[in-house]
Amino acid sequence: MKQINEIQDEIIEEFSFLDDWMDRYEMIIDMGNELPPMPESDKTPQHIIEGCQSRVWITGEVDQQGLLQLRADSDAVIVKGIIAMLLKVLSGQTPEAIAKADLYFIEKVGLKEHLSPTRSNGLVSMVRHIKLLATTYAK
Protein backbone atom coordinates (compact mmCIF):
# COMPACT_ATOMS: atom_id res chain seq x y z
CA MET A 1 0.00 0.00 0.00
CA LYS A 2 1.36 3.40 -0.99
CA GLN A 3 1.58 6.05 1.68
CA ILE A 4 -0.27 9.36 1.41
CA ASN A 5 2.85 11.36 0.57
CA GLU A 6 3.91 8.90 -2.15
CA ILE A 7 0.54 9.30 -3.86
CA GLN A 8 0.68 13.09 -3.51
CA ASP A 9 4.14 13.10 -5.11
CA GLU A 10 2.81 11.01 -8.03
CA ILE A 11 -0.02 13.49 -8.62
CA ILE A 12 2.43 16.42 -8.47
CA GLU A 13 4.63 14.65 -11.02
CA GLU A 14 1.66 13.94 -13.34
CA PHE A 15 0.72 17.63 -13.29
CA SER A 16 4.32 18.82 -13.75
CA PHE A 17 4.19 17.71 -17.40
CA LEU A 18 1.30 20.08 -18.10
CA ASP A 19 2.15 23.78 -18.38
CA ASP A 20 -1.21 24.96 -19.69
CA TRP A 21 -4.06 25.20 -17.20
CA MET A 22 -6.61 24.11 -19.78
CA ASP A 23 -4.70 20.82 -20.00
CA ARG A 24 -4.63 20.58 -16.21
CA TYR A 25 -8.39 21.17 -16.02
CA GLU A 26 -8.87 18.47 -18.65
CA MET A 27 -6.79 16.06 -16.54
CA ILE A 28 -8.85 16.92 -13.44
CA ILE A 29 -12.09 16.31 -15.37
CA ASP A 30 -10.73 12.98 -16.65
CA MET A 31 -9.94 11.94 -13.06
CA GLY A 32 -13.51 12.80 -12.08
CA ASN A 33 -14.88 10.71 -14.95
CA GLU A 34 -12.91 7.71 -13.62
CA LEU A 35 -14.40 8.08 -10.13
CA PRO A 36 -16.51 5.00 -9.28
CA PRO A 37 -20.21 5.86 -9.15
CA MET A 38 -21.56 6.65 -5.69
CA PRO A 39 -24.71 4.73 -4.77
CA GLU A 40 -27.78 6.99 -4.80
CA SER A 41 -28.52 5.75 -1.27
CA ASP A 42 -25.37 7.61 -0.10
CA LYS A 43 -26.54 10.92 -1.59
CA THR A 44 -28.33 12.01 1.55
CA PRO A 45 -28.42 15.35 3.41
CA GLN A 46 -26.04 14.06 6.12
CA HIS A 47 -23.37 13.31 3.47
CA ILE A 48 -23.65 16.63 1.64
CA ILE A 49 -20.78 19.06 2.13
CA GLU A 50 -21.75 22.53 3.29
CA GLY A 51 -19.77 25.42 1.84
CA CYS A 52 -19.59 24.02 -1.68
CA GLN A 53 -21.10 25.92 -4.59
CA SER A 54 -22.08 22.65 -6.28
CA ARG A 55 -23.57 19.62 -4.60
CA VAL A 56 -20.93 17.32 -3.12
CA TRP A 57 -21.43 14.15 -1.12
CA ILE A 58 -18.69 12.34 0.81
CA THR A 59 -19.01 9.29 3.00
CA GLY A 60 -17.00 6.26 3.97
CA GLU A 61 -16.39 3.50 6.44
CA VAL A 62 -13.52 1.48 7.79
CA ASP A 63 -12.98 -1.91 6.15
CA GLN A 64 -11.81 -5.16 7.78
CA GLN A 65 -8.17 -4.09 7.45
CA GLY A 66 -8.87 -0.88 9.38
CA LEU A 67 -8.58 1.35 6.30
CA LEU A 68 -11.03 4.14 5.58
CA GLN A 69 -12.74 3.56 2.24
CA LEU A 70 -14.22 6.82 0.97
CA ARG A 71 -17.00 7.35 -1.56
CA ALA A 72 -17.90 10.69 -3.09
CA ASP A 73 -19.67 12.41 -5.95
CA SER A 74 -20.53 15.87 -7.25
CA ASP A 75 -22.84 17.35 -9.84
CA ALA A 76 -20.01 19.55 -11.21
CA VAL A 77 -17.28 18.05 -13.42
CA ILE A 78 -14.30 20.06 -12.07
CA VAL A 79 -15.37 19.44 -8.48
CA LYS A 80 -15.82 15.74 -9.19
CA GLY A 81 -12.23 15.69 -10.47
CA ILE A 82 -10.97 17.43 -7.34
CA ILE A 83 -12.83 14.86 -5.24
CA ALA A 84 -11.26 12.08 -7.31
CA MET A 85 -7.83 13.51 -6.48
CA LEU A 86 -8.64 13.67 -2.77
CA LEU A 87 -9.92 10.09 -2.80
CA LYS A 88 -6.88 8.89 -4.74
CA VAL A 89 -4.66 10.30 -1.99
CA LEU A 90 -6.75 9.46 1.09
CA SER A 91 -9.10 6.53 0.48
CA GLY A 92 -7.67 3.22 1.59
CA GLN A 93 -5.46 4.78 4.27
CA THR A 94 -5.79 4.44 8.03
CA PRO A 95 -8.08 6.98 9.69
CA GLU A 96 -5.15 8.14 11.82
CA ALA A 97 -2.98 8.83 8.75
CA ILE A 98 -5.82 10.69 7.03
CA ALA A 99 -6.54 12.82 10.10
CA LYS A 100 -2.85 13.88 10.30
CA ALA A 101 -2.19 14.22 6.56
CA ASP A 102 -0.64 17.39 5.21
CA LEU A 103 -2.23 17.68 1.78
CA TYR A 104 0.57 19.64 0.13
CA PHE A 105 -0.30 18.44 -3.38
CA ILE A 106 -3.21 20.93 -3.50
CA GLU A 107 -0.82 23.86 -3.47
CA LYS A 108 1.98 22.17 -5.47
CA VAL A 109 -0.24 21.44 -8.50
CA GLY A 110 -1.58 25.01 -8.36
CA LEU A 111 -5.16 24.25 -7.39
CA LYS A 112 -5.34 26.96 -4.73
CA GLU A 113 -4.42 29.75 -7.11
CA HIS A 114 -6.44 28.49 -10.11
CA LEU A 115 -9.77 27.80 -8.40
CA SER A 116 -12.44 30.43 -7.95
CA PRO A 117 -12.87 31.60 -4.34
CA THR A 118 -16.10 29.59 -3.99
CA ARG A 119 -14.47 26.41 -5.34
CA SER A 120 -11.46 27.00 -3.11
CA ASN A 121 -13.75 27.30 -0.08
CA GLY A 122 -15.51 24.14 -1.20
CA LEU A 123 -12.17 22.32 -1.38
CA VAL A 124 -11.38 23.39 2.18
CA SER A 125 -14.82 22.12 3.27
CA MET A 126 -14.25 18.76 1.55
CA VAL A 127 -10.86 18.27 3.20
CA ARG A 128 -12.28 19.30 6.59
CA HIS A 129 -15.17 16.82 6.19
CA ILE A 130 -12.85 13.93 5.23
CA LYS A 131 -10.53 14.66 8.16
CA LEU A 132 -13.50 14.86 10.53
CA LEU A 133 -14.80 11.54 9.19
CA ALA A 134 -11.34 10.01 9.69
CA THR A 135 -11.17 11.39 13.23
CA THR A 136 -14.46 9.70 14.15
CA TYR A 137 -12.98 6.34 13.09
CA ALA A 138 -9.47 6.92 14.52
CA LYS A 139 -8.48 4.84 17.52
C-alpha positions in Angstrom: 0.0 0.0 0.0 1.4 3.4 -1.0 1.6 6.1 1.7 -0.3 9.4 1.4 2.9 11.4 0.6 3.9 8.9 -2.1 0.5 9.3 -3.9 0.7 13.1 -3.5 4.1 13.1 -5.1 2.8 11.0 -8.0 0.0 13.5 -8.6 2.4 16.4 -8.5 4.6 14.7 -11.0 1.7 13.9 -13.3 0.7 17.6 -13.3 4.3 18.8 -13.7 4.2 17.7 -17.4 1.3 20.1 -18.1 2.1 23.8 -18.4 -1.2 25.0 -19.7 -4.1 25.2 -17.2 -6.6 24.1 -19.8 -4.7 20.8 -20.0 -4.6 20.6 -16.2 -8.4 21.2 -16.0 -8.9 18.5 -18.6 -6.8 16.1 -16.5 -8.8 16.9 -13.4 -12.1 16.3 -15.4 -10.7 13.0 -16.6 -9.9 11.9 -13.1 -13.5 12.8 -12.1 -14.9 10.7 -14.9 -12.9 7.7 -13.6 -14.4 8.1 -10.1 -16.5 5.0 -9.3 -20.2 5.9 -9.1 -21.6 6.6 -5.7 -24.7 4.7 -4.8 -27.8 7.0 -4.8 -28.5 5.8 -1.3 -25.4 7.6 -0.1 -26.5 10.9 -1.6 -28.3 12.0 1.6 -28.4 15.4 3.4 -26.0 14.1 6.1 -23.4 13.3 3.5 -23.7 16.6 1.6 -20.8 19.1 2.1 -21.7 22.5 3.3 -19.8 25.4 1.8 -19.6 24.0 -1.7 -21.1 25.9 -4.6 -22.1 22.7 -6.3 -23.6 19.6 -4.6 -20.9 17.3 -3.1 -21.4 14.1 -1.1 -18.7 12.3 0.8 -19.0 9.3 3.0 -17.0 6.3 4.0 -16.4 3.5 6.4 -13.5 1.5 7.8 -13.0 -1.9 6.1 -11.8 -5.2 7.8 -8.2 -4.1 7.5 -8.9 -0.9 9.4 -8.6 1.4 6.3 -11.0 4.1 5.6 -12.7 3.6 2.2 -14.2 6.8 1.0 -17.0 7.3 -1.6 -17.9 10.7 -3.1 -19.7 12.4 -6.0 -20.5 15.9 -7.2 -22.8 17.3 -9.8 -20.0 19.6 -11.2 -17.3 18.1 -13.4 -14.3 20.1 -12.1 -15.4 19.4 -8.5 -15.8 15.7 -9.2 -12.2 15.7 -10.5 -11.0 17.4 -7.3 -12.8 14.9 -5.2 -11.3 12.1 -7.3 -7.8 13.5 -6.5 -8.6 13.7 -2.8 -9.9 10.1 -2.8 -6.9 8.9 -4.7 -4.7 10.3 -2.0 -6.8 9.5 1.1 -9.1 6.5 0.5 -7.7 3.2 1.6 -5.5 4.8 4.3 -5.8 4.4 8.0 -8.1 7.0 9.7 -5.1 8.1 11.8 -3.0 8.8 8.7 -5.8 10.7 7.0 -6.5 12.8 10.1 -2.9 13.9 10.3 -2.2 14.2 6.6 -0.6 17.4 5.2 -2.2 17.7 1.8 0.6 19.6 0.1 -0.3 18.4 -3.4 -3.2 20.9 -3.5 -0.8 23.9 -3.5 2.0 22.2 -5.5 -0.2 21.4 -8.5 -1.6 25.0 -8.4 -5.2 24.3 -7.4 -5.3 27.0 -4.7 -4.4 29.7 -7.1 -6.4 28.5 -10.1 -9.8 27.8 -8.4 -12.4 30.4 -8.0 -12.9 31.6 -4.3 -16.1 29.6 -4.0 -14.5 26.4 -5.3 -11.5 27.0 -3.1 -13.8 27.3 -0.1 -15.5 24.1 -1.2 -12.2 22.3 -1.4 -11.4 23.4 2.2 -14.8 22.1 3.3 -14.3 18.8 1.6 -10.9 18.3 3.2 -12.3 19.3 6.6 -15.2 16.8 6.2 -12.9 13.9 5.2 -10.5 14.7 8.2 -13.5 14.9 10.5 -14.8 11.5 9.2 -11.3 10.0 9.7 -11.2 11.4 13.2 -14.5 9.7 14.1 -13.0 6.3 13.1 -9.5 6.9 14.5 -8.5 4.8 17.5 
